[in-house]
């Protein structure tokens, strides 16, 4: 059974960089049939896709985030990391890690982690 666990700071100050980690168990992040997306949901809004990192390490970013987002991975720890720079209060949201499987879409979700942006 594949499980995803997001972790990171719950409170970040404006202009700082957010770093969130998704720890994956039950499958390797390097397999070619899956990859990992970061998605967020702000209060009262819908899901917003941030970016994706594939099993090969290839990355894709939403145009809305590409100038300030980096997706990294640590294959020895089986972790995927999101870094979002220059935070503003509008970046406050629940951030989710999702495992996308070829032909299936998002097959597994983490429980989400709440991020608040405040001085």
N, CA, C and O of each residue as an XYZ file, in Angstrom:
476
protein
N       0.848     -1.188      0.000
C       0.000      0.000      0.000
C       0.889      1.245      0.000
O       1.784      1.382      0.833
N       0.631      2.128     -0.929
C       1.427      3.344     -1.034
C       0.847      4.406     -0.102
O      -0.361      4.643     -0.079
N       1.726      5.031      0.658
C       1.305      6.095      1.557
C       2.184      7.316      1.350
O       3.384      7.206      1.097
N       1.562      8.479      1.462
C       2.262      9.744      1.314
C       2.056     10.559      2.592
O       0.958     10.608      3.146
N       3.128     11.192      3.041
C       3.055     11.992      4.254
C       3.742     13.324      4.015
O       4.951     13.375      3.791
N       2.967     14.406      4.063
C       3.552     15.739      3.926
C       4.072     16.228      5.279
O       3.518     15.895      6.326
N       5.115     17.002      5.242
C       5.642     17.601      6.462
C       6.270     18.938      6.119
O       6.716     19.174      4.996
N       6.291     19.805      7.121
C       6.882     21.121      6.937
C       6.333     22.088      7.957
O       5.506     21.710      8.786
N       6.781     23.339      7.912
C       6.336     24.318      8.889
C       4.892     24.731      8.653
O       4.458     24.885      7.512
N       4.177     24.901      9.708
C       2.787     25.329      9.575
C       2.649     26.836      9.432
O       1.624     27.336      8.968
N       3.699     27.560      9.837
C       3.661     29.014      9.813
C       4.924     29.544      9.155
O       6.039     29.188      9.535
N       4.728     30.395      8.168
C       5.849     30.989      7.452
C       5.605     32.496      7.352
O       4.464     32.936      7.213
N       6.663     33.272      7.423
C       6.507     34.716      7.322
C       6.472     35.156      5.864
O       7.054     34.501      5.000
N       5.797     36.254      5.594
C       5.783     36.782      4.223
C       7.200     37.021      3.716
O       8.091     37.415      4.469
N       7.384     36.777      2.437
C       8.641     36.909      1.690
C       9.583     35.722      1.905
O      10.573     35.592      1.184
N       9.300     34.863      2.869
C      10.159     33.718      3.104
C       9.861     32.601      2.112
O       8.924     32.678      1.317
N      10.686     31.562      2.184
C      10.532     30.392      1.323
C       9.915     29.239      2.102
O      10.351     28.904      3.203
N       8.900     28.649      1.510
C       8.253     27.478      2.094
C       8.923     26.220      1.561
O       9.175     26.091      0.363
N       9.203     25.304      2.464
C       9.761     24.016      2.057
C       8.904     22.914      2.664
O       8.806     22.797      3.886
N       8.292     22.120      1.820
C       7.459     21.003      2.262
C       8.007     19.707      1.671
O       8.467     19.665      0.529
N       7.946     18.669      2.469
C       8.457     17.372      2.035
C       7.336     16.347      2.014
O       6.501     16.299      2.917
N       7.330     15.540      0.985
C       6.403     14.430      0.867
C       7.221     13.135      0.956
O       8.022     12.826      0.074
N       7.002     12.404      2.024
C       7.706     11.139      2.216
C       6.820     10.008      1.719
O       5.670      9.877      2.137
N       7.359      9.199      0.830
C       6.587      8.148      0.188
C       7.012      6.784      0.712
O       8.203      6.492      0.815
N       6.049      5.968      1.035
C       6.319      4.585      1.424
C       5.468      3.659      0.568
O       4.367      4.020      0.152
N       5.979      2.481      0.312
C       5.238      1.499     -0.453
C       5.562      1.459     -1.931
O       5.089      0.569     -2.637
N       6.355      2.398     -2.420
C       6.773      2.408     -3.818
C       7.952      3.358     -3.947
O       8.115      4.278     -3.145
N       8.761      3.128     -4.954
C       9.900      4.008     -5.191
C       9.467      5.222     -6.009
O       8.641      5.110     -6.915
N      10.032      6.377     -5.680
C       9.695      7.585     -6.437
C      10.389      7.606     -7.801
O      10.161      8.517     -8.596
N      11.229      6.616     -8.072
C      11.960      6.604     -9.341
C      11.341      5.691    -10.396
O      11.860      5.605    -11.509
N      10.254      5.014    -10.073
C       9.634      4.140    -11.075
C       9.044      4.983    -12.196
O       8.623      6.119    -11.978
N       9.017      4.409    -13.411
C       8.615      5.222    -14.560
C       7.107      5.313    -14.745
O       6.651      6.073    -15.599
N       6.323      4.573    -13.985
C       4.871      4.609    -14.171
C       4.172      5.580    -13.212
O       2.946      5.687    -13.225
N       4.937      6.278    -12.394
C       4.300      7.216    -11.468
C       5.146      8.457    -11.276
O       6.331      8.480    -11.609
N       4.527      9.470    -10.743
C       5.199     10.715    -10.403
C       4.381     11.403     -9.327
O       3.355     10.883     -8.887
N       4.840     12.581     -8.902
C       4.245     13.235     -7.741
C       3.928     14.697     -8.028
O       4.752     15.466     -8.523
N       2.704     15.032     -7.694
C       2.235     16.400     -7.862
C       2.082     17.069     -6.517
O       1.798     16.428     -5.506
N       2.279     18.378     -6.531
C       1.922     19.212     -5.389
C       0.719     20.052     -5.794
O       0.684     20.667     -6.859
N      -0.262     20.052     -4.904
C      -1.536     20.711     -5.164
C      -1.938     21.420     -3.885
O      -1.664     20.924     -2.792
N      -2.568     22.547     -3.998
C      -2.989     23.240     -2.789
C      -4.446     23.668     -2.903
O      -5.023     23.745     -3.988
N      -5.010     23.941     -1.736
C      -6.370     24.443     -1.677
C      -6.449     25.539     -0.624
O      -6.298     25.287      0.571
N      -6.685     26.743     -1.087
C      -6.842     27.879     -0.184
C      -8.276     27.908      0.332
O      -9.171     27.330     -0.286
N      -8.496     28.568      1.447
C      -9.841     28.632      2.014
C     -10.857     29.166      1.011
O     -10.662     30.228      0.421
N     -11.928     28.429      0.825
C     -12.995     28.869     -0.059
C     -12.705     28.743     -1.539
O     -13.494     29.200     -2.366
N     -11.583     28.128     -1.887
C     -11.194     28.005     -3.296
C     -11.035     26.543     -3.685
O     -11.046     25.651     -2.837
N     -10.889     26.320     -4.976
C     -10.717     24.968     -5.472
C      -9.270     24.510     -5.419
O      -8.385     25.233     -4.962
N      -9.051     23.292     -5.894
C      -7.705     22.744     -5.939
C      -6.879     23.472     -6.990
O      -7.370     23.802     -8.070
N      -5.625     23.714     -6.658
C      -4.721     24.454     -7.547
C      -3.445     23.632     -7.721
O      -2.738     23.362     -6.749
N      -3.154     23.236     -8.956
C      -1.974     22.440     -9.224
C      -0.734     23.320     -9.266
O      -0.732     24.376     -9.900
N       0.321     22.879     -8.585
C       1.555     23.664     -8.492
C       2.633     23.094     -9.414
O       3.272     23.839    -10.157
N       2.833     21.799     -9.369
C       3.881     21.212    -10.191
C       3.923     19.708    -10.028
O       3.222     19.125     -9.201
N       4.780     19.091    -10.857
C       4.852     17.637    -10.913
C       6.293     17.224    -11.156
O       7.019     17.854    -11.925
N       6.696     16.142    -10.476
C       8.008     15.564    -10.734
C       7.817     14.099    -11.060
O       7.211     13.354    -10.289
N       8.338     13.687    -12.209
C       8.152     12.323    -12.665
C       9.199     11.364    -12.122
O      10.156     11.761    -11.456
N       8.986     10.091    -12.428
C       9.906      9.075    -11.958
C      11.325      9.243    -12.479
O      12.283      8.811    -11.837
N      11.460      9.869    -13.640
C      12.783     10.119    -14.212
C      13.446     11.348    -13.626
O      14.628     11.600    -13.862
N      12.682     12.111    -12.862
C      13.182     13.364    -12.305
C      12.775     14.581    -13.105
O      13.078     15.708    -12.714
N      12.095     14.375    -14.215
C      11.629     15.506    -15.009
C      10.575     16.284    -14.225
O       9.767     15.704    -13.499
N      10.597     17.591    -14.384
C       9.690     18.442    -13.613
C       8.863     19.318    -14.540
O       9.305     19.709    -15.620
N       7.657     19.612    -14.091
C       6.734     20.472    -14.816
C       6.071     21.388    -13.807
O       5.655     20.951    -12.733
N       5.977     22.646    -14.155
C       5.409     23.625    -13.243
C       4.204     24.296    -13.872
O       4.137     24.511    -15.082
N       3.256     24.618    -13.008
C       2.149     25.452    -13.448
C       2.700     26.820    -13.833
O       3.585     27.337    -13.151
N       2.194     27.418    -14.914
C       2.642     28.773    -15.275
C       2.443     29.770    -14.145
O       3.164     30.763    -14.046
N       1.468     29.502    -13.303
C       1.187     30.428    -12.201
C       2.267     30.399    -11.133
O       2.377     31.325    -10.330
N       3.063     29.340    -11.123
C       4.050     29.171    -10.047
C       5.490     29.049    -10.538
O       6.412     29.099     -9.723
N       5.708     28.895    -11.822
C       7.017     28.463    -12.308
C       8.149     29.412    -11.988
O       9.305     28.992    -11.934
N       7.842     30.701    -11.769
C       8.928     31.646    -11.501
C       9.433     31.558    -10.067
O      10.498     32.097     -9.768
N       8.699     30.892     -9.165
C       9.113     30.867     -7.770
C       8.993     29.481     -7.135
O       8.960     29.357     -5.911
N       8.930     28.448     -7.964
C       8.745     27.095     -7.441
C       9.869     26.177     -7.888
O      10.349     26.258     -9.019
N      10.279     25.305     -6.983
C      11.247     24.277     -7.323
C      10.769     22.960     -6.732
O      10.364     22.895     -5.572
N      10.820     21.923     -7.535
C      10.553     20.576     -7.046
C      11.854     19.795     -7.050
O      12.575     19.765     -8.047
N      12.141     19.169     -5.927
C      13.372     18.413     -5.764
C      13.011     17.018     -5.276
O      11.886     16.769     -4.845
N      13.971     16.123     -5.350
C      13.721     14.823     -4.769
C      14.988     14.251     -4.169
O      16.099     14.556     -4.603
N      14.795     13.413     -3.158
C      15.890     12.699     -2.514
C      15.577     11.221     -2.681
O      14.741     10.672     -1.963
N      16.241     10.585     -3.621
C      15.906      9.189     -3.932
C      16.331      8.244     -2.811
O      15.735      7.180     -2.644
N      17.351      8.619     -2.042
C      17.769      7.734     -0.953
C      16.759      7.735      0.185
O      16.626      6.749      0.909
N      16.050      8.848      0.337
C      15.015      8.934      1.374
C      13.612      8.725      0.817
O      12.640      8.688      1.570
N      13.510      8.588     -0.491
C      12.208      8.435     -1.159
C      11.285      9.614     -0.831
O      10.131      9.436     -0.443
N      11.820     10.797     -0.995
C      11.101     12.015     -0.657
C      11.072     12.974     -1.843
O      11.994     13.019     -2.657
N       9.989     13.732     -1.913
C       9.851     14.795     -2.898
C       9.629     16.093     -2.127
O       8.838     16.132     -1.185
N      10.318     17.139     -2.521
C      10.257     18.402     -1.797
C       9.750     19.519     -2.708
O      10.129     19.638     -3.873
N       8.879     20.322     -2.119
C       8.386     21.525     -2.777
C       9.018     22.732     -2.116
O       9.004     22.845     -0.890
N       9.570     23.629     -2.904
C      10.041     24.910     -2.393
C       9.320     26.014     -3.134
O       9.360     26.089     -4.362
N       8.665     26.865     -2.376
C       7.897     27.965     -2.929
C       8.445     29.250     -2.323
O       8.410     29.441     -1.107
N       8.944     30.117     -3.174
C       9.613     31.322     -2.713
C       8.660     32.516     -2.631
O       7.550     32.500     -3.164
N       9.137     33.539     -1.947
C       8.448     34.835     -1.902
C       6.984     34.704     -1.500
O       6.085     35.181     -2.193
N       6.772     34.060     -0.389
C       5.400     33.825      0.052
C       4.672     35.127      0.375
O       5.261     36.103      0.841
N       3.381     35.101      0.113
C       2.469     36.167      0.513
C       1.311     35.522      1.262
O       1.167     34.300      1.230
N       0.482     36.314      1.936
C      -0.670     35.722      2.631
C      -1.581     34.927      1.699
O      -2.302     34.037      2.149
N      -1.555     35.243      0.408
C      -2.391     34.510     -0.558
C      -1.906     33.075     -0.769
O      -2.612     32.261     -1.365
N      -0.720     32.772     -0.289
C      -0.209     31.397     -0.389
C      -0.661     30.511      0.765
O      -0.342     29.323      0.795
N      -1.387     31.068      1.698
C      -1.918     30.264      2.793
C      -2.926     29.259      2.244
O      -3.863     29.627      1.535
N      -2.724     28.006      2.577
C      -3.560     26.947      2.006
C      -3.213     25.624      2.675
O      -2.269     25.524      3.458
N      -4.004     24.618      2.343
C      -3.612     23.249      2.660
C      -2.880     22.717      1.434
O      -3.396     22.758      0.317
N      -1.680     22.221      1.661
C      -0.833     21.715      0.580
C      -0.853     20.190      0.604
O      -0.664     19.559      1.644
N      -1.089     19.621     -0.576
C      -1.185     18.174     -0.710
C      -0.122     17.643     -1.662
O       0.262     18.288     -2.638
N       0.325     16.467     -1.343
C       1.158     15.688     -2.251
C       0.282     14.580     -2.819
O      -0.443     13.916     -2.078
N       0.347     14.379     -4.126
C      -0.458     13.346     -4.762
C       0.397     12.494     -5.689
O       1.235     13.016     -6.424
N       0.188     11.215     -5.652
C       0.914     10.280     -6.523
C       0.077     10.012     -7.760
O      -1.036      9.489     -7.690
N       0.639     10.380     -8.873
C      -0.050     10.177    -10.145
C       0.482      8.914    -10.807
O       1.690      8.753    -10.978
N      -0.411      8.041    -11.170
C      -0.048      6.782    -11.808
C      -0.515      6.828    -13.256
O      -1.640      7.240    -13.539
N       0.346      6.407    -14.163
C       0.024      6.430    -15.583
C      -1.300      5.740    -15.854
O      -1.497      4.588    -15.467
N      -2.214      6.449    -16.523
C      -3.508      5.881    -16.864
C      -4.539      5.979    -15.751
O      -5.699      5.617    -15.949
N      -4.125      6.469    -14.568
C      -5.058      6.485    -13.427
C      -5.285      7.871    -12.860
O      -6.249      8.067    -12.119
N      -4.452      8.828    -13.171
C      -4.573     10.107    -12.503
C      -3.972     10.027    -11.105
O      -3.050      9.249    -10.861
N      -4.496     10.830    -10.196
C      -3.990     10.820     -8.825
C      -4.560      9.582     -8.119
O      -5.758      9.504     -7.850
N      -3.690      8.630     -7.827
C      -4.123      7.382     -7.208
C      -4.002      7.422     -5.683
O      -4.711      6.699     -4.983
N      -3.108      8.264     -5.174
C      -2.888      8.341     -3.731
C      -2.684      9.800     -3.339
O      -2.062     10.582     -4.058
N      -3.231     10.135     -2.175
C      -3.086     11.488     -1.639
C      -2.472     11.432     -0.254
O      -2.700     10.492      0.507
N      -1.688     12.455      0.062
C      -1.303     12.646      1.450
C      -2.467     13.286      2.186
O      -3.475     13.645      1.576
N      -2.329     13.428      3.486
C      -3.415     13.979      4.287
C      -3.472     15.502      4.196
O      -4.449     16.121      4.617
N      -2.427     16.092      3.650
C      -2.386     17.542      3.526
C      -1.751     18.193      4.741
O      -1.809     17.671      5.855
N      -1.142     19.344      4.499
C      -0.542     20.090      5.593
C      -0.946     21.557      5.465
O      -0.842     22.151      4.392
N      -1.402     22.121      6.558
C      -1.868     23.505      6.579
C      -0.668     24.450      6.653
O       0.234     24.273      7.472
N      -0.681     25.447      5.784
C       0.358     26.475      5.807
C      -0.300     27.836      5.991
O      -1.205     28.215      5.248
N       0.168     28.547      6.984
C      -0.286     29.907      7.251
C       0.864     30.866      6.970
O       2.006     30.603      7.345
N       0.557     31.975      6.310
C       1.587     32.972      6.011
C       1.246     34.235      6.793
O       0.261     34.914      6.505
N       2.066     34.532      7.773
C       1.791     35.665      8.645
C       3.065     36.131      9.323
O       3.953     35.339      9.638
N       3.132     37.437      9.540
C       4.288     37.985     10.249
C       4.139     37.752     11.751
O       5.012     38.143     12.525
